[in-house]
Amino acid sequence: MKRIAIIGGGISGLSAAYTIEQKRQSGTPVEYVLFESSPRLGGVLVTDRVDGCLVEAGPDSFLTEKTWAADLCGKIGLGDQLIGSNDSERKTYIVVNGKLVVMPDGLMFMVPTKIMPTVFSPLFSVRTKLRMAAEWFHPPRKGSEDETVAQMVERHYGSEMVDLLADPLLSGVYGGEASELSVRAVLPRFADMESKHGSLGRAMLGLRKEARRKMGATTKVPARPLFSSLKDGMQQMVTALAARLDGRALKTSAPVQSVIRQDNGWTVCAGYKTDHFDAVIIATPAHAASDVLQSADENLSRDLGEIKYSSSVTVTLGYDEKVRRSIPPGFGFLVPRSAGHRMLAATFVHNKFPHRAPENRALVRCFLGGARDEQILESSEKEILGIVRAELRQIVGIAFDAEPLFASVYKWKSAMAQYSVGHLERLQRIESLSRKLPGLALAGNGYYGIGVPDCVRSGAEAAGKILTEMAMWSAAEPSGKPSSSL
Ligand SMILES: Cc1cc2nc3c(=O)[nH]c(=O)nc-3n(C[C@H](O)[C@H](O)[C@H](O)COP(=O)(O)OP(=O)(O)OC[C@H]3O[C@@H](n4cnc5c(N)ncnc54)[C@H](O)[C@@H]3O)c2cc1C
């Protein structure tokens, strides 16, 4: 019987455990123990119910385009529980001069693909609009060295685009800054387009035309929603996964201090107990992986520790019908740094998804923190609520003078990985160092994608890598095949 330890019970670790459990149930002589330091499974996937509303503390959805999360939901019996975002309501605002200005139609990230909405948008200055027109003739980039997203966006569209769009969009996804994040790690498609076509606008339009041509050639398929979630919230995934795992193998309140390579396997030290395994999957944030691997390999531990993380705070406020009527249509707004607020973004949850709030409730979720405001973690919940309420009043309007019916504040310390310039080179070093440690696999949001679907994939791939090393994985298996050697 082969034994595998999984460290970390977030969605990455649970996805790894599910892959191994499937093998175990099909009669393969393998077992696993999952160690989770906190008293509950799921990591940052936490859903609460308050006053008839569904409150997401961490992620509220995932990108539909990345199918790994939805595929896993299908396998664990949640296929009929998947819901899509209300895309007919899709509209995002940017805070400019204290007002909400709608993002023009046709913007793909920050690349304009429709001329008229951009020309008439009050969001951009004439100077930026002229830059957008000139961008059409941008030459391909020579050289392939990494750079920040801000450097790339500025070269194409100027600094206003970095401030109004690139920076706030990256704050929303990574809790990071355009002037720090690596374009090759965060926007690899854009780096590729630039080197092949020069102009991002022309390249994007070409892709859209190609997609439309393909869609026209096939039978009419309704457009998929941009975001997917679950009727009962993201935690539904955690509950369903845990129910399909071997209950005896799930150890909560079990922090792992170290893993040491010993006797052709791995000794895992958790509290006062040690246990021996043939392999270990570390599915924690990279900084925690760095700590547990310190005795196993100092160099690997150092490289893992260099992957930066940022912290964030989410605040969900529930309001009555009157406030709901005063909230504009759309998914919410992004706050550029130049607006001078502490809030990074807010989602009008009742507009974005069905099944989140009754008709007589408004649900507004606000984001704070990120790489440039770690101090927010030191503020009390009362102080954070004060900030959020004052800023909502300034940005969305007077109706926010009203006392919220409820407010939930969640703090996430060092939970969002920052893929800074040189990230891909660092991953190459990590891969080559881990190759020297048989029976070790890494999974989680610190490596090849921060979103829930990428974490699901990384867990399945880590399990696939270990099972392959144990000659328990056939090349023909449909999922969980390792596509990178991490
Ligand atoms: C506020 C917020 C909003 C987000 N929104 C979205 C979104 O809308 N859509 C999206 O796709 N993604 C979103 N993300 C990103 C995504 O949710 C995460 O990247 C992903 O869930 C991380 O999963 P994970 O299992 O890799 O890590 P985690 O969820 O961090 O889980 C790691 C687990 O390891 C445990 N652990 C750590 N050290 C040890 C140890 N030594 N021993 C044992 N256990 C240990 C931790 O307790 C934790 O439970 C969001 C993230 C945050 C924080």
The ligand as an ORCA input file, in Angstrom:
! r2SCAN-3c Opt
* xyz 0 1
  C     -10.766     37.442     -0.839
  C     -10.468     36.548     -2.017
  C     -11.306     36.599     -3.123
  C     -11.047     35.767     -4.213
  N     -11.903     35.783     -5.275
  C     -11.761     34.872     -6.271
  C     -12.781     34.718     -7.257
  O     -13.809     35.379     -7.222
  N     -12.589     33.773     -8.221
  C     -11.481     32.967     -8.262
  O     -11.367     32.120     -9.149
  N     -10.505     33.078     -7.317
  C     -10.636     33.997     -6.323
  N      -9.691     34.092     -5.331
  C      -8.494     33.230     -5.422
  C      -8.778     31.789     -5.029
  O      -9.904     31.724     -4.192
  C      -7.593     31.181     -4.297
  O      -6.405     31.381     -5.038
  C      -7.773     29.681     -4.089
  O      -9.007     29.387     -3.488
  C      -6.608     29.161     -3.252
  O      -6.827     27.821     -2.924
  P      -5.659     26.977     -2.257
  O      -6.234     25.679     -1.834
  O      -4.493     26.936     -3.175
  O      -5.196     27.839     -1.010
  P      -5.951     28.186      0.338
  O      -7.400     28.354      0.131
  O      -5.178     29.307      0.929
  O      -5.757     26.863      1.203
  C      -4.527     26.489      1.728
  C      -4.794     25.741      3.015
  O      -3.542     25.298      3.559
  C      -3.641     25.382      4.970
  N      -2.274     25.396      5.517
  C      -1.352     26.368      5.430
  N      -0.210     26.005      6.055
  C      -0.427     24.758      6.535
  C       0.380     23.840      7.276
  N       1.635     24.142      7.633
  N      -0.161     22.638      7.622
  C      -1.434     22.310      7.259
  N      -2.234     23.154      6.576
  C      -1.736     24.358      6.197
  C      -4.419     26.654      5.209
  O      -5.005     26.670      6.485
  C      -5.448     26.603      4.087
  O      -6.666     26.011      4.489
  C      -9.924     34.887     -4.215
  C      -9.079     34.846     -3.091
  C      -9.349     35.658     -1.997
  C      -8.469     35.588     -0.787
*
